[in-house]
Amino acid sequence: MSHNALNPIISVILPVYNAEKYIEEAINSILEQAYQNFELIIINDGSTDTSLSVINQYEKNNKVRIVTQENKGLIFTLNKGIDLAKGQYIARMDADDIAHPERFEKQISLFEANPSLGVCSASTENFGAETDLTIRSDDNDNLKATLLFWPPFAHPAAMIKRSVLSDNNIKYREEFKHCEDFDLWSQLAPYGEFSNVTEVMLKYRVHPEQVTNSFSDVVLDAHFRICQRNLSEIGIKLEKRDFMAFIGKEKHPDGLKRLISIYQQIIKVNEDEKYYSKDALMKVVSNIVALRVVDYYGVGGLLLVRRSFYNIYKYLSFSRVLIGCIRRDVLTLIKIFKF
């Protein structure tokens, strides 16, 4: 074994379950990293296809550790990977994604520049069944405020300081299955700063077999319970009937005023207790409100927001939101009158 294999800086955890079509490309993208001081822990979670045969092609590579187990599920497998890790940092990787060659190099640079950093991920590019870019913030305050609504990181691009996990007995939890990463970031938030490499460092493959497509009700239930818990910690009660509108999946059954009142409560509590940076929270809430009015409420909703949030336009482009609302209203009219 090489020195790097015995004393790696990074431990990469790569769970594999029936990924024969993609796993070779994923492994190669890790082995071809510019930053080479890592171990790659590949855990075959009881695959029933030819995944293990593909993985075994790498058994002679001194950076690779191959573990095979009966099918235990992702959360068990991730926690097992953490227990096996030797590195100072835990890097996540999924069996169907592709890492940019500079991913580890740029993430390690962030950790070295900021000793308080606990977690960093990166911007991502979707490919496959859909194509899209997600550029993520590198601002700690913004990312912490985002936790009130949804995960601030791309899980398969994440890197975590291992001591933050071990010192605080933090692991993935089965009760938040299929939202285990959102729960993990929420647990980690008090113990270190957050950041992202703002450049795209991971190509995220979108395909029909993914968990989030197969378990939508389970995902939404876990997401609701995490949001409910995170909000309750700052004194805000989130009802189940509010949730889908709160995260932007549908219009609120009681209308936009009810939704605005929840966001106003969050802002008011934060003004009194200062849980989050005021500007960071206002930016997050303003962007969420803008998306809601553009998607569901049009110009009428925008006027209501303008009356309810007197300073919201400090944090977003009024002209861009107005254009979006006008476009939505025009499309609605076209549907109604079938022009």
C-alpha atoms as a printed R data frame, in Angstrom:
    type eleno elety resid chain resno       x      y       z
1   ATOM     1    CA   MET     A     1   0.000  0.000   0.000
2   ATOM     2    CA   SER     A     2   1.100  3.555  -0.694
3   ATOM     3    CA   HIS     A     3   1.496  6.214   1.991
4   ATOM     4    CA   ASN     A     4  -1.717  7.842   0.744
5   ATOM     5    CA   ALA     A     5  -3.680  4.613   1.143
6   ATOM     6    CA   LEU     A     6  -2.506  4.231   4.758
7   ATOM     7    CA   ASN     A     7  -2.963  7.885   5.757
8   ATOM     8    CA   PRO     A     8  -5.523  9.457   3.409
9   ATOM     9    CA   ILE     A     9  -6.707 13.013   3.912
10  ATOM    10    CA   ILE     A    10 -10.067 12.199   2.289
11  ATOM    11    CA   SER     A    11 -12.222  9.088   2.629
12  ATOM    12    CA   VAL     A    12 -14.668  8.798  -0.259
13  ATOM    13    CA   ILE     A    13 -17.813  6.803   0.539
14  ATOM    14    CA   LEU     A    14 -19.413  5.295  -2.555
15  ATOM    15    CA   PRO     A    15 -22.478  3.077  -1.880
16  ATOM    16    CA   VAL     A    16 -23.487  0.833  -4.781
17  ATOM    17    CA   TYR     A    17 -26.784 -0.902  -5.371
18  ATOM    18    CA   ASN     A    18 -27.606 -2.211  -8.859
19  ATOM    19    CA   ALA     A    19 -25.633  0.466 -10.689
20  ATOM    20    CA   GLU     A    20 -23.991 -1.692 -13.354
21  ATOM    21    CA   LYS     A    21 -24.744  0.838 -16.112
22  ATOM    22    CA   TYR     A    22 -23.052  3.762 -14.371
23  ATOM    23    CA   ILE     A    23 -20.631  2.619 -11.684
24  ATOM    24    CA   GLU     A    24 -17.467  2.391 -13.816
25  ATOM    25    CA   GLU     A    25 -17.784  6.009 -14.935
26  ATOM    26    CA   ALA     A    26 -18.384  7.145 -11.342
27  ATOM    27    CA   ILE     A    27 -15.346  5.275  -9.986
28  ATOM    28    CA   ASN     A    28 -13.083  6.532 -12.761
29  ATOM    29    CA   SER     A    29 -14.114 10.125 -12.100
30  ATOM    30    CA   ILE     A    30 -12.870  9.733  -8.509
31  ATOM    31    CA   LEU     A    31  -9.646  7.960  -9.396
32  ATOM    32    CA   GLU     A    32  -8.856 10.698 -11.916
33  ATOM    33    CA   GLN     A    33  -9.045 13.531  -9.357
34  ATOM    34    CA   ALA     A    34  -6.275 16.139  -9.478
35  ATOM    35    CA   TYR     A    35  -6.007 15.820  -5.679
36  ATOM    36    CA   GLN     A    36  -4.824 12.270  -5.033
37  ATOM    37    CA   ASN     A    37  -4.514 11.868  -1.240
38  ATOM    38    CA   PHE     A    38  -7.691  9.845  -0.722
39  ATOM    39    CA   GLU     A    39  -9.085  6.381  -0.173
40  ATOM    40    CA   LEU     A    40 -12.158  5.201  -2.057
41  ATOM    41    CA   ILE     A    41 -14.459  2.984   0.036
42  ATOM    42    CA   ILE     A    42 -16.848  1.197  -2.316
43  ATOM    43    CA   ILE     A    43 -19.637 -0.597  -0.460
44  ATOM    44    CA   ASN     A    44 -21.645 -3.043  -2.545
45  ATOM    45    CA   ASP     A    45 -25.024 -3.118  -0.810
46  ATOM    46    CA   GLY     A    46 -26.248 -6.520  -1.972
47  ATOM    47    CA   SER     A    47 -26.497 -5.691  -5.674
48  ATOM    48    CA   THR     A    48 -28.323 -8.303  -7.752
49  ATOM    49    CA   ASP     A    49 -26.947 -7.142 -11.112
50  ATOM    50    CA   THR     A    50 -23.313 -7.207 -12.308
51  ATOM    51    CA   SER     A    51 -22.208 -4.212 -10.197
52  ATOM    52    CA   LEU     A    52 -19.880 -6.295  -8.042
53  ATOM    53    CA   SER     A    53 -18.093 -7.685 -11.101
54  ATOM    54    CA   VAL     A    54 -17.461 -4.148 -12.329
55  ATOM    55    CA   ILE     A    55 -16.252 -3.034  -8.893
56  ATOM    56    CA   ASN     A    56 -13.902 -5.997  -8.551
57  ATOM    57    CA   GLN     A    57 -11.958 -4.775 -11.568
58  ATOM    58    CA   TYR     A    58 -10.506 -2.160  -9.203
59  ATOM    59    CA   GLU     A    59  -9.503 -4.479  -6.365
60  ATOM    60    CA   LYS     A    60  -5.775 -4.152  -7.140
61  ATOM    61    CA   ASN     A    61  -5.852 -0.349  -7.001
62  ATOM    62    CA   ASN     A    62  -4.224  0.651  -3.701
63  ATOM    63    CA   LYS     A    63  -6.622  3.558  -3.234
64  ATOM    64    CA   VAL     A    64  -9.705  1.338  -3.397
65  ATOM    65    CA   ARG     A    65 -11.298 -0.598  -0.515
66  ATOM    66    CA   ILE     A    66 -14.146 -2.890  -1.554
67  ATOM    67    CA   VAL     A    67 -16.738 -3.959   1.013
68  ATOM    68    CA   THR     A    68 -19.599 -6.338   0.215
69  ATOM    69    CA   GLN     A    69 -22.672 -6.809   2.412
70  ATOM    70    CA   GLU     A    70 -26.233 -8.063   2.255
71  ATOM    71    CA   ASN     A    71 -28.681 -5.368   1.240
72  ATOM    72    CA   LYS     A    72 -29.014 -2.985   4.207
73  ATOM    73    CA   GLY     A    73 -30.118  0.225   2.532
74  ATOM    74    CA   LEU     A    74 -28.412  3.556   1.962
75  ATOM    75    CA   ILE     A    75 -28.453  4.930   5.516
76  ATOM    76    CA   PHE     A    76 -26.878  1.846   7.078
77  ATOM    77    CA   THR     A    77 -24.308  1.808   4.285
78  ATOM    78    CA   LEU     A    78 -23.371  5.464   4.673
79  ATOM    79    CA   ASN     A    79 -22.903  5.084   8.428
80  ATOM    80    CA   LYS     A    80 -20.789  1.991   7.854
81  ATOM    81    CA   GLY     A    81 -18.634  3.992   5.454
82  ATOM    82    CA   ILE     A    82 -18.140  6.704   8.086
83  ATOM    83    CA   ASP     A    83 -17.075  4.046  10.616
84  ATOM    84    CA   LEU     A    84 -14.560  2.598   8.137
85  ATOM    85    CA   ALA     A    85 -13.133  5.962   7.078
86  ATOM    86    CA   LYS     A    86  -9.535  6.856   7.915
87  ATOM    87    CA   GLY     A    87  -9.458 10.347   6.401
88  ATOM    88    CA   GLN     A    88  -9.840 13.743   8.020
89  ATOM    89    CA   TYR     A    89 -12.681 14.468   5.600
90  ATOM    90    CA   ILE     A    90 -15.614 12.364   4.395
91  ATOM    91    CA   ALA     A    91 -16.491 12.867   0.733
92  ATOM    92    CA   ARG     A    92 -19.763 11.564  -0.671
93  ATOM    93    CA   MET     A    93 -20.147 10.117  -4.125
94  ATOM    94    CA   ASP     A    94 -23.056  8.355  -5.790
95  ATOM    95    CA   ALA     A    95 -22.732  5.405  -8.143
96  ATOM    96    CA   ASP     A    96 -24.454  7.142 -11.050
97  ATOM    97    CA   ASP     A    97 -22.771 10.570 -10.978
98  ATOM    98    CA   ILE     A    98 -19.540 11.999 -12.400
99  ATOM    99    CA   ALA     A    99 -17.136 14.146 -10.353
100 ATOM   100    CA   HIS     A   100 -15.201 17.003 -11.967
101 ATOM   101    CA   PRO     A   101 -11.428 16.331 -11.848
102 ATOM   102    CA   GLU     A   102 -10.836 19.391  -9.654
103 ATOM   103    CA   ARG     A   103 -13.614 18.669  -7.153
104 ATOM   104    CA   PHE     A   104 -11.448 17.449  -4.238
105 ATOM   105    CA   GLU     A   105  -8.714 19.998  -4.888
106 ATOM   106    CA   LYS     A   106 -11.134 22.912  -4.672
107 ATOM   107    CA   GLN     A   107 -13.004 21.541  -1.649
108 ATOM   108    CA   ILE     A   108  -9.815 20.883   0.318
109 ATOM   109    CA   SER     A   109  -8.700 24.437  -0.485
110 ATOM   110    CA   LEU     A   110 -11.887 25.739   1.149
111 ATOM   111    CA   PHE     A   111 -11.292 23.691   4.288
112 ATOM   112    CA   GLU     A   112  -7.671 24.786   4.516
113 ATOM   113    CA   ALA     A   113  -8.646 28.440   4.107
114 ATOM   114    CA   ASN     A   114 -11.325 28.255   6.837
115 ATOM   115    CA   PRO     A   115 -10.650 26.092   9.931
116 ATOM   116    CA   SER     A   116 -14.263 26.649  11.080
117 ATOM   117    CA   LEU     A   117 -15.692 25.021   7.951
118 ATOM   118    CA   GLY     A   118 -17.638 21.856   8.725
119 ATOM   119    CA   VAL     A   119 -19.326 21.031   5.423
120 ATOM   120    CA   CYS     A   120 -18.931 22.067   1.824
121 ATOM   121    CA   SER     A   121 -20.502 20.832  -1.376
122 ATOM   122    CA   ALA     A   122 -20.566 22.326  -4.881
123 ATOM   123    CA   SER     A   123 -22.673 23.548  -7.746
124 ATOM   124    CA   THR     A   124 -24.012 20.777  -9.956
125 ATOM   125    CA   GLU     A   125 -25.105 20.062 -13.503
126 ATOM   126    CA   ASN     A   126 -28.008 17.704 -14.208
127 ATOM   127    CA   PHE     A   127 -27.722 15.399 -17.200
128 ATOM   128    CA   GLY     A   128 -29.605 12.429 -18.577
129 ATOM   129    CA   ALA     A   129 -33.397 12.625 -18.377
130 ATOM   130    CA   GLU     A   130 -33.161 16.389 -17.751
131 ATOM   131    CA   THR     A   131 -30.496 19.044 -18.092
132 ATOM   132    CA   ASP     A   132 -30.056 21.966 -15.736
133 ATOM   133    CA   LEU     A   133 -27.460 23.895 -13.749
134 ATOM   134    CA   THR     A   134 -27.740 24.591 -10.021
135 ATOM   135    CA   ILE     A   135 -25.323 27.251  -8.807
136 ATOM   136    CA   ARG     A   136 -25.093 27.148  -5.017
137 ATOM   137    CA   SER     A   137 -24.151 29.922  -2.619
138 ATOM   138    CA   ASP     A   138 -20.848 29.866  -0.742
139 ATOM   139    CA   ASP     A   139 -22.214 32.096   2.032
140 ATOM   140    CA   ASN     A   140 -22.534 30.419   5.446
141 ATOM   141    CA   ASP     A   141 -25.392 32.662   6.636
142 ATOM   142    CA   ASN     A   142 -27.406 32.099   3.467
143 ATOM   143    CA   LEU     A   143 -26.943 28.320   3.629
144 ATOM   144    CA   LYS     A   144 -27.942 28.132   7.294
145 ATOM   145    CA   ALA     A   145 -31.116 30.155   6.622
146 ATOM   146    CA   THR     A   146 -31.944 27.884   3.668
147 ATOM   147    CA   LEU     A   147 -32.214 24.949   6.125
148 ATOM   148    CA   LEU     A   148 -35.617 26.287   7.183
149 ATOM   149    CA   PHE     A   149 -36.939 25.265   3.777
150 ATOM   150    CA   TRP     A   150 -34.753 22.677   2.059
151 ATOM   151    CA   PRO     A   151 -31.234 21.210   1.918
152 ATOM   152    CA   PRO     A   152 -28.507 23.746   1.065
153 ATOM   153    CA   PHE     A   153 -26.168 21.151  -0.448
154 ATOM   154    CA   ALA     A   154 -25.973 18.584  -3.207
155 ATOM   155    CA   HIS     A   155 -25.512 15.422  -1.156
156 ATOM   156    CA   PRO     A   156 -23.349 13.435  -3.622
157 ATOM   157    CA   ALA     A   157 -20.973 16.412  -3.966
158 ATOM   158    CA   ALA     A   158 -20.594 16.994  -0.222
159 ATOM   159    CA   MET     A   159 -17.439 16.850   1.879
160 ATOM   160    CA   ILE     A   160 -17.632 16.820   5.697
161 ATOM   161    CA   LYS     A   161 -14.982 17.277   8.370
162 ATOM   162    CA   ARG     A   162 -14.966 13.867  10.049
163 ATOM   163    CA   SER     A   163 -14.190 15.231  13.540
164 ATOM   164    CA   VAL     A   164 -17.426 17.256  13.496
165 ATOM   165    CA   LEU     A   165 -19.350 14.015  13.016
166 ATOM   166    CA   SER     A   166 -17.427 11.985  15.604
167 ATOM   167    CA   ASP     A   167 -17.109 14.715  18.260
168 ATOM   168    CA   ASN     A   168 -20.862 15.326  18.258
169 ATOM   169    CA   ASN     A   169 -22.056 11.744  17.654
170 ATOM   170    CA   ILE     A   170 -23.799 12.738  14.422
171 ATOM   171    CA   LYS     A   171 -24.862 10.100  11.919
172 ATOM   172    CA   TYR     A   172 -27.483  9.550   9.252
173 ATOM   173    CA   ARG     A   173 -30.842  8.596  10.812
174 ATOM   174    CA   GLU     A   174 -33.284  5.968   9.563
175 ATOM   175    CA   GLU     A   175 -36.350  7.942  10.647
176 ATOM   176    CA   PHE     A   176 -35.619 10.441   7.868
177 ATOM   177    CA   LYS     A   177 -35.180  7.885   5.112
178 ATOM   178    CA   HIS     A   178 -34.801  9.439   1.655
179 ATOM   179    CA   CYS     A   179 -34.214 12.846   3.285
180 ATOM   180    CA   GLU     A   180 -31.294 11.663   5.408
181 ATOM   181    CA   ASP     A   181 -28.973 14.336   3.997
182 ATOM   182    CA   PHE     A   182 -31.347 17.202   4.892
183 ATOM   183    CA   ASP     A   183 -31.483 15.852   8.449
184 ATOM   184    CA   LEU     A   184 -27.687 15.502   8.559
185 ATOM   185    CA   TRP     A   185 -27.093 19.139   7.503
186 ATOM   186    CA   SER     A   186 -29.576 20.258  10.156
187 ATOM   187    CA   GLN     A   187 -27.690 18.283  12.813
188 ATOM   188    CA   LEU     A   188 -24.333 19.677  11.652
189 ATOM   189    CA   ALA     A   189 -25.379 23.334  11.440
190 ATOM   190    CA   PRO     A   190 -24.534 24.313  15.056
191 ATOM   191    CA   TYR     A   191 -21.041 22.804  14.900
192 ATOM   192    CA   GLY     A   192 -19.367 24.379  11.894
193 ATOM   193    CA   GLU     A   193 -19.679 26.754   8.989
194 ATOM   194    CA   PHE     A   194 -21.172 25.849   5.611
195 ATOM   195    CA   SER     A   195 -19.894 26.648   2.133
196 ATOM   196    CA   ASN     A   196 -19.933 25.477  -1.478
197 ATOM   197    CA   VAL     A   197 -17.569 25.513  -4.397
198 ATOM   198    CA   THR     A   198 -19.654 27.781  -6.603
199 ATOM   199    CA   GLU     A   199 -18.290 26.231  -9.799
200 ATOM   200    CA   VAL     A   200 -19.899 23.025 -11.114
201 ATOM   201    CA   MET     A   201 -17.972 20.111  -9.596
202 ATOM   202    CA   LEU     A   202 -20.460 17.270 -10.122
203 ATOM   203    CA   LYS     A   203 -22.548 16.020 -13.018
204 ATOM   204    CA   TYR     A   204 -25.745 14.668 -11.429
205 ATOM   205    CA   ARG     A   205 -27.386 11.950 -13.491
206 ATOM   206    CA   VAL     A   206 -31.198 12.094 -13.659
207 ATOM   207    CA   HIS     A   207 -32.877  8.783 -14.490
208 ATOM   208    CA   PRO     A   208 -36.157  6.965 -13.716
209 ATOM   209    CA   GLU     A   209 -34.743  4.545 -11.126
210 ATOM   210    CA   GLN     A   210 -33.828  7.237  -8.597
211 ATOM   211    CA   VAL     A   211 -35.211  7.094  -5.055
212 ATOM   212    CA   THR     A   212 -36.777 10.548  -5.143
213 ATOM   213    CA   ASN     A   213 -38.895  9.449  -8.096
214 ATOM   214    CA   SER     A   214 -39.867  6.128  -6.487
215 ATOM   215    CA   PHE     A   215 -40.730  7.298  -2.958
216 ATOM   216    CA   SER     A   216 -42.265 10.751  -3.396
217 ATOM   217    CA   ASP     A   217 -44.752 10.414  -0.502
218 ATOM   218    CA   VAL     A   218 -42.022  9.149   1.829
219 ATOM   219    CA   VAL     A   219 -39.680 11.938   0.738
220 ATOM   220    CA   LEU     A   220 -42.308 14.631   1.319
221 ATOM   221    CA   ASP     A   221 -43.235 13.253   4.733
222 ATOM   222    CA   ALA     A   222 -39.598 13.215   5.867
223 ATOM   223    CA   HIS     A   223 -39.062 16.690   4.404
224 ATOM   224    CA   PHE     A   224 -42.105 17.984   6.291
225 ATOM   225    CA   ARG     A   225 -40.926 16.568   9.608
226 ATOM   226    CA   ILE     A   226 -37.471 18.114   9.195
227 ATOM   227    CA   CYS     A   227 -38.891 21.539   8.269
228 ATOM   228    CA   GLN     A   228 -41.386 21.285  11.134
229 ATOM   229    CA   ARG     A   229 -38.576 20.472  13.590
230 ATOM   230    CA   ASN     A   230 -36.219 23.175  12.299
231 ATOM   231    CA   LEU     A   231 -38.968 25.796  12.518
232 ATOM   232    CA   SER     A   232 -40.125 24.641  15.947
233 ATOM   233    CA   GLU     A   233 -36.594 25.259  17.233
234 ATOM   234    CA   ILE     A   234 -37.113 28.971  16.542
235 ATOM   235    CA   GLY     A   235 -40.680 28.991  17.860
236 ATOM   236    CA   ILE     A   236 -42.632 28.647  14.594
237 ATOM   237    CA   LYS     A   237 -45.332 25.993  14.213
238 ATOM   238    CA   LEU     A   238 -45.711 24.538  10.709
239 ATOM   239    CA   GLU     A   239 -48.998 22.756  10.034
240 ATOM   240    CA   LYS     A   240 -49.193 19.868   7.551
241 ATOM   241    CA   ARG     A   241 -51.718 21.803   5.458
242 ATOM   242    CA   ASP     A   242 -49.220 24.654   5.122
243 ATOM   243    CA   PHE     A   243 -46.281 22.515   4.081
244 ATOM   244    CA   MET     A   244 -46.717 21.956   0.334
245 ATOM   245    CA   ALA     A   245 -47.240 25.658  -0.285
246 ATOM   246    CA   PHE     A   246 -44.444 26.548   2.140
247 ATOM   247    CA   ILE     A   247 -41.900 24.669  -0.007
248 ATOM   248    CA   GLY     A   248 -43.526 25.738  -3.283
249 ATOM   249    CA   LYS     A   249 -45.118 22.511  -4.462
250 ATOM   250    CA   GLU     A   250 -48.640 23.937  -4.741
251 ATOM   251    CA   LYS     A   251 -50.853 26.942  -3.992
252 ATOM   252    CA   HIS     A   252 -51.893 27.315  -0.369
253 ATOM   253    CA   PRO     A   253 -55.500 26.113   0.172
254 ATOM   254    CA   ASP     A   254 -56.195 29.231   2.258
255 ATOM   255    CA   GLY     A   255 -54.588 31.632  -0.204
256 ATOM   256    CA   LEU     A   256 -51.436 33.711  -0.435
257 ATOM   257    CA   LYS     A   257 -52.181 35.726   2.723
258 ATOM   258    CA   ARG     A   258 -51.792 32.622   4.900
259 ATOM   259    CA   LEU     A   259 -48.470 31.802   3.251
260 ATOM   260    CA   ILE     A   260 -47.220 35.359   3.694
261 ATOM   261    CA   SER     A   261 -48.187 35.268   7.369
262 ATOM   262    CA   ILE     A   262 -45.916 32.248   7.960
263 ATOM   263    CA   TYR     A   263 -42.958 33.979   6.310
264 ATOM   264    CA   GLN     A   264 -43.686 37.131   8.317
265 ATOM   265    CA   GLN     A   265 -43.641 35.124  11.555
266 ATOM   266    CA   ILE     A   266 -40.205 33.764  10.682
267 ATOM   267    CA   ILE     A   267 -38.860 37.256   9.973
268 ATOM   268    CA   LYS     A   268 -40.397 38.692  13.170
269 ATOM   269    CA   VAL     A   269 -39.021 35.905  15.393
270 ATOM   270    CA   ASN     A   270 -35.602 36.357  13.845
271 ATOM   271    CA   GLU     A   271 -35.691 40.121  14.460
272 ATOM   272    CA   ASP     A   272 -36.296 39.438  18.143
273 ATOM   273    CA   GLU     A   273 -34.024 36.422  18.676
274 ATOM   274    CA   LYS     A   274 -31.403 36.836  15.908
275 ATOM   275    CA   TYR     A   275 -31.119 33.162  15.005
276 ATOM   276    CA   TYR     A   276 -29.938 34.071  11.508
277 ATOM   277    CA   SER     A   277 -28.306 36.985   9.768
278 ATOM   278    CA   LYS     A   278 -31.151 39.405   8.935
279 ATOM   279    CA   ASP     A   279 -29.952 40.019   5.384
280 ATOM   280    CA   ALA     A   280 -29.364 36.320   4.706
281 ATOM   281    CA   LEU     A   281 -32.825 35.341   5.944
282 ATOM   282    CA   MET     A   282 -34.479 38.156   3.987
283 ATOM   283    CA   LYS     A   283 -32.684 37.107   0.797
284 ATOM   284    CA   VAL     A   284 -33.820 33.506   1.208
285 ATOM   285    CA   VAL     A   285 -37.432 34.451   2.041
286 ATOM   286    CA   SER     A   286 -37.567 37.078  -0.719
287 ATOM   287    CA   ASN     A   287 -36.472 34.594  -3.349
288 ATOM   288    CA   ILE     A   288 -39.017 32.069  -2.088
289 ATOM   289    CA   VAL     A   289 -41.817 34.654  -2.162
290 ATOM   290    CA   ALA     A   290 -40.806 35.709  -5.676
291 ATOM   291    CA   LEU     A   291 -41.002 32.135  -6.910
292 ATOM   292    CA   ARG     A   292 -44.418 31.639  -5.313
293 ATOM   293    CA   VAL     A   293 -46.023 34.715  -6.906
294 ATOM   294    CA   VAL     A   294 -44.523 33.966 -10.315
295 ATOM   295    CA   ASP     A   295 -45.599 30.306 -10.225
296 ATOM   296    CA   TYR     A   296 -49.074 30.688  -8.766
297 ATOM   297    CA   TYR     A   297 -50.373 34.202  -8.116
298 ATOM   298    CA   GLY     A   298 -49.274 36.570 -10.878
299 ATOM   299    CA   VAL     A   299 -49.446 40.361 -10.707
300 ATOM   300    CA   GLY     A   300 -52.238 40.300  -8.112
301 ATOM   301    CA   GLY     A   301 -50.030 38.253  -5.811
302 ATOM   302    CA   LEU     A   302 -47.117 40.586  -6.411
303 ATOM   303    CA   LEU     A   303 -49.203 43.585  -5.333
304 ATOM   304    CA   LEU     A   304 -50.233 41.749  -2.150
305 ATOM   305    CA   VAL     A   305 -46.596 40.912  -1.420
306 ATOM   306    CA   ARG     A   306 -45.622 44.534  -1.991
307 ATOM   307    CA   ARG     A   307 -48.095 45.641   0.667
308 ATOM   308    CA   SER     A   308 -47.062 42.894   3.091
309 ATOM   309    CA   PHE     A   309 -43.258 43.120   2.740
310 ATOM   310    CA   TYR     A   310 -42.431 46.796   2.535
311 ATOM   311    CA   ASN     A   311 -38.677 46.174   2.126
312 ATOM   312    CA   ILE     A   312 -38.716 42.962   0.100
313 ATOM   313    CA   TYR     A   313 -37.525 44.688  -3.068
314 ATOM   314    CA   LYS     A   314 -34.198 45.437  -1.451
315 ATOM   315    CA   TYR     A   315 -33.446 41.740  -1.857
316 ATOM   316    CA   LEU     A   316 -34.779 40.869  -5.325
317 ATOM   317    CA   SER     A   317 -35.223 42.313  -8.811
318 ATOM   318    CA   PHE     A   318 -38.723 43.796  -8.940
319 ATOM   319    CA   SER     A   319 -38.644 44.112 -12.731
320 ATOM   320    CA   ARG     A   320 -37.681 40.459 -13.199
321 ATOM   321    CA   VAL     A   321 -40.450 39.281 -10.861
322 ATOM   322    CA   LEU     A   322 -42.978 41.586 -12.535
323 ATOM   323    CA   ILE     A   323 -42.105 40.216 -15.986
324 ATOM   324    CA   GLY     A   324 -42.494 36.673 -14.644
325 ATOM   325    CA   CYS     A   325 -45.887 37.481 -13.148
326 ATOM   326    CA   ILE     A   326 -47.125 39.154 -16.356
327 ATOM   327    CA   ARG     A   327 -46.010 36.131 -18.385
328 ATOM   328    CA   ARG     A   328 -47.877 33.843 -15.993
329 ATOM   329    CA   ASP     A   329 -51.079 35.920 -16.229
330 ATOM   330    CA   VAL     A   330 -50.884 36.010 -20.048
331 ATOM   331    CA   LEU     A   331 -50.487 32.235 -20.200
332 ATOM   332    CA   THR     A   332 -53.456 31.832 -17.848
333 ATOM   333    CA   LEU     A   333 -55.607 34.037 -20.086
334 ATOM   334    CA   ILE     A   334 -54.556 32.065 -23.156
335 ATOM   335    CA   LYS     A   335 -55.642 28.852 -21.431
336 ATOM   336    CA   ILE     A   336 -58.967 30.343 -20.359
337 ATOM   337    CA   PHE     A   337 -59.885 31.793 -23.750
338 ATOM   338    CA   LYS     A   338 -57.961 29.179 -25.797
339 ATOM   339    CA   PHE     A   339 -56.361 31.748 -28.088
